[in-house]
């Protein structure tokens, strides 16, 4: 009997274990982790440096993409932090470029449009106040910064003091340095002029002066003046009759040369009122404020209220409530009574209110002293009301300053906004 081969079942080969799949972090997760590292780095630098050295292996995968190669045991503290800061700069640049490349959705566009149309009261770089939409403010701000940069560049290139002033005090320091350069240039011009007068040859040489009028000049032979002879009595001679001789003409002295008077520079022209005073845009039909610059010539040039009515009331509804159409910028200062952007509902006692005593009276006094006044007026409203309960004001001139403050006005809380 032949033996059958014995088949022993062999164990199936073990399946190869697949390596774990690592998910690449999302950009938002990377930004969040990097922001946490940067915050820790500047909050407690020494503690952050110690922890970064200890856990370098954990953060190296995150930082390696931005050029951080580690070196905890081989670099000094300053070099190690400098390497980390360089990685942070690379991350910030990459994050900014990524955000610029992202499309802006409709919700973000709507939010940006609402923000751009917000009415704000803020200060421009030259110190003047601004009232109006945020979009126009940002344009004016950028324009003034551009002009300021050009002026600073001119100060720096105009002389050494302008450069030193910019290094010491920025833009304002460059202005002071430019003044010093101008003064120094004026003194240098004066010295050159005086030296030119010293070097100019004299019109009369000392050699041309006769000896009897001054000392003898070396190297010149002078002849002493002759002694006049004794007078001799004249002989009496009877003149023969002759024809009359015409009298010699009397010389007339020439008129002195006229010296041209130094030209007087023309006075600086004052810009028109419409270019100096600006009314804010209407918001829900209500005025938002006035801002600008007043000159003494603006006194008593405004207009009284015409047939223009702010929202909420019409003709015939005024007297029962004691309502009046109040000028935000009074007609005493050139304010318009026919522009709805300058009119707001106020109680008839507004002429005896704090608005007049704390704002209008000081402005009027400064203008009557011949000063220029910069100012800003912004009405403040409660929700659902058409009349302001207070007005935010500020003003300044050479001798007067009203810091920004809220002045209560006799408002009309029973004037609702129209439906």
C-alpha positions in Angstrom: 0.0 0.0 0.0 1.5 3.2 -1.2 1.7 6.1 1.3 -0.1 9.3 0.5 1.7 12.6 0.8 0.8 14.5 3.9 -0.3 18.0 3.2 0.1 20.3 6.2 -1.8 23.5 5.8 0.5 26.5 5.8 -0.6 29.7 7.6 -1.7 32.5 5.3 0.9 35.2 5.0 0.2 38.2 7.2 -1.1 41.2 5.4 1.3 44.1 5.2 0.3 46.8 7.7 -0.4 50.0 5.8 1.3 53.1 7.3 -1.1 55.4 9.0 -2.4 58.1 6.8 -1.5 61.6 8.1 -3.9 64.3 7.1 -2.4 67.6 6.1 -3.5 70.4 8.3 -5.9 72.9 6.9 -4.7 76.5 6.4 -7.0 77.7 9.1 -5.5 75.2 11.6 -1.9 76.2 10.6 -2.8 79.9 11.1 -4.3 79.1 14.5 -1.3 77.2 15.7 1.2 79.8 14.4 -0.8 82.6 16.0 -0.6 80.7 19.4 3.2 80.3 19.0 3.7 84.0 18.2 1.5 85.1 21.1 3.5 82.8 23.5 6.8 84.1 22.0 6.0 87.8 22.8 4.1 87.2 26.1 6.9 85.4 27.9 10.1 85.2 25.7 12.3 83.3 28.2 9.7 80.6 29.0 8.8 80.3 25.3 12.5 79.7 24.4 12.9 77.0 27.0 9.7 75.2 25.9 10.6 75.5 22.2 13.9 73.8 22.8 12.3 71.0 24.8 9.5 70.3 22.3 11.3 71.1 19.1 10.4 67.7 17.6 6.7 68.4 18.1 6.6 71.8 16.4 9.3 71.0 13.7 6.8 69.6 11.2 4.7 72.8 11.5 7.7 75.2 11.2 9.7 73.3 8.7 7.5 74.5 5.8 8.5 78.0 6.6 12.3 77.4 6.7 12.8 76.5 10.4 15.4 73.8 10.6 15.7 73.5 14.4 19.1 73.6 16.1 18.1 73.6 19.7 21.4 72.2 21.0 23.7 74.0 18.7 22.5 77.6 18.5 22.6 80.4 21.0 19.4 81.9 22.4 19.6 84.9 20.1 20.3 82.9 17.0 17.6 80.3 17.8 14.9 83.0 18.3 16.1 84.8 15.1 15.6 81.5 13.2 12.1 81.2 14.7 11.3 84.8 13.9 12.3 84.3 10.3 9.9 81.4 10.0 7.1 83.6 11.4 7.8 86.3 8.8 7.6 83.6 6.1 4.3 82.4 7.5 2.8 85.9 7.7 3.8 86.5 4.0 2.3 83.2 2.9 -0.9 83.8 4.9 -1.4 87.2 3.5 -0.9 86.1 -0.1 -3.3 83.2 0.5 -6.0 85.5 1.8 -5.6 87.8 -1.2 -6.1 84.9 -3.5 -9.3 83.8 -1.8 -12.5 84.8 -3.5 -14.7 87.2 -1.6 -18.2 85.8 -1.1 -21.4 87.9 -1.4 -21.8 88.0 2.4 -18.4 89.5 2.9 -19.0 91.9 0.0 -22.2 93.1 1.7 -20.5 93.5 5.0 -17.6 95.5 3.5 -20.2 97.7 1.7 -22.1 98.4 4.9 -18.8 99.3 6.7 -17.7 101.6 3.9 -21.0 103.5 4.0 -20.9 104.1 7.8 -20.9 107.7 8.9 -18.0 108.4 11.2 -16.4 111.3 13.0 -12.6 111.0 13.0 -9.4 113.0 12.6 -7.3 113.2 9.5 -3.5 113.2 9.5 -3.3 117.0 9.4 -5.4 117.3 12.5 -8.6 118.4 10.9 -11.8 116.6 11.8 -13.9 114.6 9.3 -17.5 113.6 9.2 -18.9 111.5 6.5 -18.7 108.0 5.1 -15.8 105.7 6.0 -15.0 105.2 2.3 -14.5 108.9 1.7 -12.5 109.2 5.0 -10.1 106.5 3.9 -9.6 108.2 0.5 -8.9 111.6 2.2 -6.6 109.9 4.7 -4.6 108.2 2.0 -4.3 111.5 0.0 -3.1 113.4 3.0 -0.6 110.7 3.9 0.7 110.9 0.4 1.1 114.7 0.5 2.8 114.3 3.9 5.2 111.8 2.6 6.1 114.1 -0.4 6.6 117.0 1.9 8.8 115.0 4.2 10.9 113.8 1.2 11.3 117.4 0.2 12.5 118.3 3.7 15.0 115.5 3.7 16.4 116.3 0.3 16.4 120.1 1.1 19.2 120.0 3.6 21.1 118.2 6.4 18.9 119.6 9.2 15.8 118.2 7.5 17.4 114.7 7.5 18.5 115.0 11.1 15.0 116.2 12.1 13.4 113.3 10.4 15.7 110.8 12.2 15.0 112.5 15.5 11.3 113.3 15.3 9.7 111.8 12.2 7.6 114.0 9.9 7.3 116.9 12.4 11.0 116.8 13.1 11.7 117.1 9.3 9.5 120.3 9.2 11.6 121.8 12.0 14.8 120.8 10.3 13.6 122.3 7.0 13.1 125.6 8.8 16.6 125.4 10.2 17.9 124.7 6.6 16.0 127.8 5.4 17.5 130.0 8.1 21.0 128.7 7.5 20.6 129.3 3.8 19.5 132.9 4.4 22.5 133.5 6.6 24.8 132.0 4.0 23.3 134.3 1.4 23.8 137.3 3.6 27.5 136.4 4.1 28.0 136.0 0.4 26.4 139.4 -0.3 28.5 141.2 2.3 31.7 139.6 0.9 30.7 140.7 -2.6 30.4 144.3 -1.4 33.8 144.0 0.3 35.4 142.7 -3.0 33.8 145.4 -5.1 36.4 148.0 -6.3 35.9 151.6 -5.0 34.7 154.2 -7.6 37.4 156.7 -6.4 41.0 155.6 -5.9 43.1 157.2 -3.1 45.6 158.3 -5.7 42.9 160.5 -7.3 42.6 162.6 -4.1 44.6 165.9 -4.2 47.3 166.3 -1.6 45.6 169.3 0.1 42.5 167.1 0.9 44.5 164.2 2.4 47.9 162.7 3.1 50.3 162.1 0.3 50.2 158.7 -1.3 53.5 156.9 -1.3 55.2 156.8 -4.7 53.5 159.9 -6.0 55.1 163.3 -6.4 52.8 166.1 -5.3 53.1 169.8 -6.2 52.4 172.2 -3.3 49.8 174.7 -4.0 51.0 178.1 -5.4 50.9 181.1 -3.1 48.5 183.7 -4.7 50.1 187.0 -5.8 49.2 190.3 -4.1 46.1 191.9 -5.5 46.7 194.7 -8.0 44.2 197.6 -8.3 42.4 197.3 -11.6 42.6 200.1 -14.2 39.5 202.0 -14.9 38.4 201.3 -18.4 35.3 202.6 -20.0 33.7 199.7 -21.8 32.6 200.3 -25.4 29.0 199.7 -26.1 28.4 196.2 -27.4 25.4 194.2 -28.4 23.6 192.5 -25.5 24.8 189.0 -24.9 22.3 186.3 -24.2 22.4 184.9 -20.7 23.9 181.4 -20.4 21.3 178.8 -19.7 21.0 177.8 -16.0 21.7 174.1 -15.7 18.8 172.2 -14.3 19.8 169.4 -11.9 18.7 165.9 -13.1 15.9 164.3 -11.3 17.0 161.6 -8.9 16.7 158.1 -10.1 13.5 156.3 -9.0 14.2 153.3 -6.8 11.7 150.5 -7.4 9.8 149.7 -4.3 10.0 146.1 -2.9 7.0 144.2 -4.2 4.4 143.4 -1.5 3.3 139.8 -1.7 -0.4 139.5 -2.5 -2.6 138.3 0.4 -3.4 134.6 0.5 -6.9 134.2 -1.0 -9.6 132.7 1.1 -11.2 129.7 -0.5 -15.0 129.9 -1.2 -17.3 128.9 1.6 -18.5 125.8 -0.3 -14.9 124.5 -0.5 -14.2 125.0 3.2 -17.5 123.9 4.8 -18.9 120.4 4.1 -22.2 118.9 5.0 -22.5 115.2 5.8 -24.6 112.9 3.8 -28.2 112.3 4.9 -28.9 109.0 6.8 -32.5 107.9 6.8 -33.4 111.5 5.8 -31.7 112.9 8.9 -28.6 115.2 8.8 -25.4 113.7 10.0 -23.3 116.8 10.7 -21.2 119.7 9.4 -17.4 120.2 9.4 -15.0 122.7 8.0 -13.2 126.1 8.5 -14.8 129.5 9.2 -13.3 132.9 8.4 -14.3 136.3 9.8 -15.8 137.1 6.4 -18.4 134.4 6.9 -20.2 136.2 9.7 -23.8 137.1 9.0 -23.7 135.5 5.5 -26.1 132.5 6.1 -29.7 132.1 5.1 -32.8 131.7 7.2 -35.0 128.6 6.9 -37.1 128.3 3.8 -39.6 125.7 2.7 -37.3 122.8 3.6 -38.5 120.4 6.4 -36.5 117.6 8.0 -38.3 114.2 8.2 -41.1 113.7 10.8 -43.1 117.0 10.7 -44.7 119.2 8.1 -46.1 122.7 8.0 -48.9 123.1 10.6 -47.5 120.5 13.0 -44.7 122.8 14.4 -46.3 125.1 16.9 -48.2 122.5 19.1 -44.8 120.9 19.8 -42.7 124.0 20.0 -40.6 122.6 17.1 -38.2 124.7 15.1 -35.9 123.9 12.2 -32.6 124.5 13.9 -29.4 125.2 12.0 -26.5 122.8 12.8 -24.2 125.5 11.6 -26.0 128.8 12.4 -26.9 131.3 9.7 -24.7 133.7 11.8 -21.7 131.7 10.5 -22.9 131.3 6.9 -24.9 128.1 7.5 -27.7 127.4 5.0 -31.3 127.4 5.9 -32.4 125.9 2.6 -30.1 122.8 2.7 -31.8 119.9 4.5 -28.4 118.5 5.5 -28.0 121.5 7.8 -31.4 121.4 9.5 -32.6 119.3 12.4 -35.7 119.5 14.6 -35.1 121.3 17.9 -37.3 123.0 20.5 -37.9 126.7 20.2 -35.7 127.3 23.3 -32.6 126.3 21.4 -31.4 129.9 21.3 -31.2 129.9 25.1 -29.6 126.4 25.4 -26.2 125.0 26.1 -25.6 124.6 22.4 -25.5 128.4 22.0 -23.6 129.3 25.2 -21.0 126.5 25.0 -20.4 126.4 21.2 -21.9 129.3 19.2 -20.9 132.1 21.5 -17.1 131.2 21.7 -17.0 130.6 17.9 -18.6 134.0 17.3 -16.1 135.8 19.6 -13.1 134.2 17.9 -14.4 135.2 14.4 -15.0 138.8 15.6 -11.3 138.8 16.8 -10.3 138.1 13.2 -9.3 134.5 13.8 -9.9 131.4 11.6 -12.0 128.7 13.3 -12.0 125.0 12.5 -15.1 123.2 13.8 -17.2 120.1 13.7 -20.9 119.5 14.5 -22.6 116.1 14.7 -26.2 115.5 15.9 -26.9 112.4 18.1 -30.2 110.5 17.8 -32.1 107.9 19.8 -33.5 105.0 17.9 -36.8 105.8 16.1 -36.6 109.6 16.8 -36.2 112.3 14.2 -34.8 115.1 16.4 -31.4 115.0 18.1 -31.2 114.8 21.9 -27.6 116.2 21.8 -25.0 117.6 19.4 -21.3 116.6 19.5 -19.2 119.6 18.8 -15.5 120.7 18.7 -13.8 123.9 17.6 -10.4 125.6 17.8 -8.7 128.8 16.7 -5.5 130.7 17.7 -6.9 131.6 21.1 -9.9 129.4 21.6 -10.4 125.6 21.8 -13.5 123.5 22.5 -12.5 119.9 23.1 -14.9 117.3 21.5 -17.9 117.0 23.8 -21.6 116.2 23.7 -23.8 119.3 24.3 -27.5 118.6 25.1 -30.0 120.4 23.0 -33.7 120.9 23.5 -34.7 117.9 21.4 -38.2 116.6 20.6 -38.6 113.1 21.8 -42.3 113.0 20.5 -41.3 113.5 16.9 -41.1 110.0 15.5 -39.4 108.9 12.4 -41.8 108.6 9.5 -42.9 105.2 8.4 
